[in-house]
Amino acid sequence: MIYQIKEMVQQLDNKSVVLRVLNLPALNQEFGDPNLQKFIRDMLIQTLAWASQNERLENKRKQL
């Protein structure tokens, strides 16, 4: 699922679509520099993907 989200964000970038995440205001702030905004968005998405993956692995470990 995380891969699908990252892929969708990349497709939106390729089409120059502005991505707004309503429940994550940090992604909606304007920084004035589109490259900086893209960098911060990508970093947040990667961090959330990492945290989600670690949580899934920890849940699986606890089930065993």
N, CA, C and O atoms as a GROMACS GRO file, in nm:
protein
  256
    1MET      N    1   0.082  -0.119   0.000
    1MET     CA    2   0.000   0.000   0.000
    1MET      C    3   0.087   0.126   0.000
    1MET      O    4   0.058   0.222  -0.072
    2ILE      N    5   0.193   0.126   0.080
    2ILE     CA    6   0.282   0.242   0.085
    2ILE      C    7   0.344   0.266  -0.053
    2ILE      O    8   0.356   0.380  -0.097
    3TYR      N    9   0.382   0.156  -0.120
    3TYR     CA   10   0.439   0.170  -0.254
    3TYR      C   11   0.339   0.237  -0.347
    3TYR      O   12   0.376   0.322  -0.428
    4GLN      N   13   0.211   0.199  -0.335
    4GLN     CA   14   0.108   0.257  -0.420
    4GLN      C   15   0.093   0.406  -0.394
    4GLN      O   16   0.074   0.485  -0.487
    5ILE      N   17   0.101   0.446  -0.267
    5ILE     CA   18   0.089   0.588  -0.233
    5ILE      C   19   0.206   0.665  -0.292
    5ILE      O   20   0.188   0.771  -0.352
    6LYS      N   21   0.328   0.612  -0.275
    6LYS     CA   22   0.446   0.680  -0.330
    6LYS      C   23   0.437   0.690  -0.482
    6LYS      O   24   0.472   0.792  -0.540
    7GLU      N   25   0.389   0.583  -0.545
    7GLU     CA   26   0.375   0.583  -0.690
    7GLU      C   27   0.271   0.687  -0.735
    7GLU      O   28   0.292   0.757  -0.834
    8MET      N   29   0.160   0.696  -0.662
    8MET     CA   30   0.056   0.794  -0.696
    8MET      C   31   0.108   0.937  -0.681
    8MET      O   32   0.080   1.022  -0.765
    9VAL      N   33   0.184   0.963  -0.576
    9VAL     CA   34   0.243   1.096  -0.556
    9VAL      C   35   0.337   1.128  -0.671
    9VAL      O   36   0.338   1.241  -0.720
   10GLN      N   37   0.414   1.032  -0.716
   10GLN     CA   38   0.506   1.053  -0.828
   10GLN      C   39   0.428   1.085  -0.956
   10GLN      O   40   0.467   1.173  -1.032
   11GLN      N   41   0.319   1.012  -0.979
   11GLN     CA   42   0.237   1.038  -1.098
   11GLN      C   43   0.177   1.179  -1.093
   11GLN      O   44   0.173   1.248  -1.195
   12LEU      N   45   0.132   1.221  -0.976
   12LEU     CA   46   0.078   1.356  -0.962
   12LEU      C   47   0.186   1.460  -0.988
   12LEU      O   48   0.160   1.562  -1.052
   13ASP      N   49   0.307   1.435  -0.938
   13ASP     CA   50   0.419   1.526  -0.964
   13ASP      C   51   0.446   1.539  -1.113
   13ASP      O   52   0.467   1.648  -1.164
   14ASN      N   53   0.444   1.426  -1.182
   14ASN     CA   54   0.471   1.426  -1.326
   14ASN      C   55   0.368   1.509  -1.402
   14ASN      O   56   0.398   1.564  -1.508
   15LYS      N   57   0.246   1.516  -1.349
   15LYS     CA   58   0.140   1.593  -1.413
   15LYS      C   59   0.128   1.734  -1.357
   15LYS      O   60   0.036   1.808  -1.392
   16SER      N   61   0.222   1.772  -1.270
   16SER     CA   62   0.224   1.905  -1.206
   16SER      C   63   0.096   1.934  -1.126
   16SER      O   64   0.049   2.047  -1.122
   17VAL      N   65   0.043   1.830  -1.064
   17VAL     CA   66  -0.076   1.844  -0.980
   17VAL      C   67  -0.031   1.877  -0.838
   17VAL      O   68   0.063   1.817  -0.786
   18VAL      N   69  -0.099   1.974  -0.776
   18VAL     CA   70  -0.068   2.011  -0.637
   18VAL      C   71  -0.140   1.913  -0.545
   18VAL      O   72  -0.261   1.894  -0.557
   19LEU      N   73  -0.066   1.853  -0.454
   19LEU     CA   74  -0.122   1.755  -0.361
   19LEU      C   75  -0.153   1.824  -0.229
   19LEU      O   76  -0.065   1.886  -0.170
   20ARG      N   77  -0.276   1.813  -0.183
   20ARG     CA   78  -0.318   1.867  -0.053
   20ARG      C   79  -0.366   1.751   0.033
   20ARG      O   80  -0.456   1.676  -0.007
   21VAL      N   81  -0.307   1.737   0.150
   21VAL     CA   82  -0.346   1.633   0.244
   21VAL      C   83  -0.417   1.702   0.360
   21VAL      O   84  -0.354   1.775   0.437
   22LEU      N   85  -0.546   1.682   0.372
   22LEU     CA   86  -0.627   1.758   0.466
   22LEU      C   87  -0.592   1.730   0.612
   22LEU      O   88  -0.593   1.821   0.694
   23ASN      N   89  -0.560   1.606   0.644
   23ASN     CA   90  -0.530   1.574   0.784
   23ASN      C   91  -0.381   1.580   0.816
   23ASN      O   92  -0.338   1.531   0.921
   24LEU      N   93  -0.302   1.638   0.727
   24LEU     CA   94  -0.159   1.655   0.751
   24LEU      C   95  -0.118   1.795   0.706
   24LEU      O   96  -0.064   1.813   0.597
   25PRO      N   97  -0.145   1.895   0.792
   25PRO     CA   98  -0.123   2.034   0.753
   25PRO      C   99   0.021   2.067   0.717
   25PRO      O  100   0.045   2.162   0.642
   26ALA      N  101   0.117   1.992   0.767
   26ALA     CA  102   0.258   2.020   0.735
   26ALA      C  103   0.284   2.009   0.584
   26ALA      O  104   0.373   2.075   0.532
   27LEU      N  105   0.206   1.927   0.516
   27LEU     CA  106   0.224   1.912   0.371
   27LEU      C  107   0.157   2.024   0.293
   27LEU      O  108   0.182   2.039   0.173
   28ASN      N  109   0.074   2.102   0.357
   28ASN     CA  110  -0.002   2.206   0.287
   28ASN      C  111   0.058   2.345   0.302
   28ASN      O  112   0.004   2.440   0.246
   29GLN      N  113   0.167   2.358   0.374
   29GLN     CA  114   0.228   2.490   0.393
   29GLN      C  115   0.303   2.532   0.267
   29GLN      O  116   0.364   2.451   0.198
   30GLU      N  117   0.295   2.659   0.240
   30GLU     CA  118   0.368   2.716   0.126
   30GLU      C  119   0.503   2.767   0.174
   30GLU      O  120   0.510   2.842   0.271
   31PHE      N  121   0.610   2.726   0.108
   31PHE     CA  122   0.745   2.767   0.146
   31PHE      C  123   0.804   2.867   0.048
   31PHE      O  124   0.913   2.919   0.072
   32GLY      N  125   0.735   2.894  -0.059
   32GLY     CA  126   0.784   2.989  -0.158
   32GLY      C  127   0.873   2.924  -0.262
   32GLY      O  128   0.880   2.972  -0.375
   33ASP      N  129   0.939   2.818  -0.227
   33ASP     CA  130   1.027   2.746  -0.320
   33ASP      C  131   0.964   2.609  -0.348
   33ASP      O  132   0.957   2.526  -0.258
   34PRO      N  133   0.919   2.584  -0.471
   34PRO     CA  134   0.853   2.457  -0.500
   34PRO      C  135   0.944   2.336  -0.479
   34PRO      O  136   0.897   2.229  -0.442
   35ASN      N  137   1.075   2.353  -0.503
   35ASN     CA  138   1.167   2.241  -0.481
   35ASN      C  139   1.177   2.207  -0.333
   35ASN      O  140   1.182   2.089  -0.297
   36LEU      N  141   1.181   2.308  -0.248
   36LEU     CA  142   1.184   2.285  -0.104
   36LEU      C  143   1.055   2.219  -0.057
   36LEU      O  144   1.058   2.128   0.026
   37GLN      N  145   0.944   2.265  -0.110
   37GLN     CA  146   0.815   2.207  -0.073
   37GLN      C  147   0.808   2.060  -0.115
   37GLN      O  148   0.760   1.976  -0.038
   38LYS      N  149   0.855   2.028  -0.234
   38LYS     CA  150   0.856   1.889  -0.281
   38LYS      C  151   0.949   1.805  -0.194
   38LYS      O  152   0.915   1.692  -0.160
   39PHE      N  153   1.065   1.859  -0.159
   39PHE     CA  154   1.159   1.786  -0.075
   39PHE      C  155   1.097   1.753   0.061
   39PHE      O  156   1.107   1.640   0.108
   40ILE      N  157   1.034   1.852   0.123
   40ILE     CA  158   0.973   1.830   0.255
   40ILE      C  159   0.859   1.730   0.245
   40ILE      O  160   0.845   1.642   0.330
   41ARG      N  161   0.776   1.742   0.141
   41ARG     CA  162   0.666   1.647   0.123
   41ARG      C  163   0.719   1.505   0.105
   41ARG      O  164   0.669   1.412   0.169
   42ASP      N  165   0.819   1.489   0.020
   42ASP     CA  166   0.875   1.356  -0.004
   42ASP      C  167   0.938   1.299   0.123
   42ASP      O  168   0.925   1.180   0.151
   43MET      N  169   1.005   1.385   0.199
   43MET     CA  170   1.067   1.339   0.323
   43MET      C  171   0.961   1.294   0.424
   43MET      O  172   0.978   1.192   0.491
   44LEU      N  173   0.852   1.369   0.435
   44LEU     CA  174   0.745   1.331   0.526
   44LEU      C  175   0.679   1.200   0.483
   44LEU      O  176   0.650   1.115   0.567
   45ILE      N  177   0.655   1.184   0.355
   45ILE     CA  178   0.594   1.061   0.305
   45ILE      C  179   0.686   0.942   0.331
   45ILE      O  180   0.639   0.836   0.373
   46GLN      N  181   0.816   0.959   0.307
   46GLN     CA  182   0.911   0.851   0.332
   46GLN      C  183   0.917   0.815   0.481
   46GLN      O  184   0.923   0.698   0.517
   47THR      N  185   0.914   0.918   0.567
   47THR     CA  186   0.917   0.894   0.712
   47THR      C  187   0.792   0.821   0.757
   47THR      O  188   0.800   0.728   0.836
   48LEU      N  189   0.676   0.863   0.708
   48LEU     CA  190   0.552   0.796   0.744
   48LEU      C  191   0.549   0.652   0.692
   48LEU      O  192   0.499   0.562   0.760
   49ALA      N  193   0.603   0.630   0.573
   49ALA     CA  194   0.610   0.495   0.518
   49ALA      C  195   0.701   0.407   0.603
   49ALA      O  196   0.668   0.292   0.630
   50TRP      N  197   0.813   0.462   0.646
   50TRP     CA  198   0.906   0.387   0.731
   50TRP      C  199   0.840   0.351   0.864
   50TRP      O  200   0.850   0.238   0.910
   51ALA      N  201   0.773   0.448   0.926
   51ALA     CA  202   0.706   0.424   1.055
   51ALA      C  203   0.596   0.321   1.040
   51ALA      O  204   0.580   0.234   1.126
   52SER      N  205   0.522   0.328   0.932
   52SER     CA  206   0.414   0.233   0.907
   52SER      C  207   0.470   0.092   0.888
   52SER      O  208   0.416  -0.004   0.942
   53GLN      N  209   0.576   0.080   0.812
   53GLN     CA  210   0.639  -0.050   0.788
   53GLN      C  211   0.692  -0.108   0.919
   53GLN      O  212   0.673  -0.227   0.946
   54ASN      N  213   0.757  -0.027   0.999
   54ASN     CA  214   0.809  -0.075   1.128
   54ASN      C  215   0.696  -0.119   1.220
   54ASN      O  216   0.709  -0.219   1.290
   55GLU      N  217   0.585  -0.047   1.219
   55GLU     CA  218   0.471  -0.084   1.302
   55GLU      C  219   0.412  -0.218   1.257
   55GLU      O  220   0.378  -0.302   1.341
   56ARG      N  221   0.402  -0.239   1.126
   56ARG     CA  222   0.352  -0.368   1.075
   56ARG      C  223   0.444  -0.481   1.116
   56ARG      O  224   0.398  -0.587   1.159
   57LEU      N  225   0.575  -0.460   1.101
   57LEU     CA  226   0.671  -0.565   1.138
   57LEU      C  227   0.664  -0.596   1.287
   57LEU      O  228   0.672  -0.712   1.326
   58GLU      N  229   0.651  -0.494   1.369
   58GLU     CA  230   0.642  -0.514   1.514
   58GLU      C  231   0.514  -0.589   1.550
   58GLU      O  232   0.516  -0.676   1.637
   59ASN      N  233   0.404  -0.557   1.484
   59ASN     CA  234   0.279  -0.629   1.510
   59ASN      C  235   0.290  -0.775   1.471
   59ASN      O  236   0.242  -0.863   1.542
   60LYS      N  237   0.355  -0.803   1.357
   60LYS     CA  238   0.376  -0.942   1.315
   60LYS      C  239   0.465  -1.015   1.414
   60LYS      O  240   0.439  -1.131   1.447
   61ARG      N  241   0.570  -0.949   1.462
   61ARG     CA  242   0.661  -1.011   1.558
   61ARG      C  243   0.587  -1.047   1.686
   61ARG      O  244   0.610  -1.154   1.743
   62LYS      N  245   0.499  -0.961   1.732
   62LYS     CA  246   0.424  -0.986   1.855
   62LYS      C  247   0.325  -1.101   1.839
   62LYS      O  248   0.292  -1.168   1.937
   63GLN      N  249   0.277  -1.124   1.718
   63GLN     CA  250   0.181  -1.230   1.694
   63GLN      C  251   0.246  -1.368   1.695
   63GLN      O  252   0.180  -1.469   1.717
   64LEU      N  253   0.375  -1.372   1.672
   64LEU     CA  254   0.445  -1.502   1.666
   64LEU      C  255   0.479  -1.555   1.801
   64LEU      O  256   0.538  -1.663   1.812
   0.00000   0.00000   0.00000
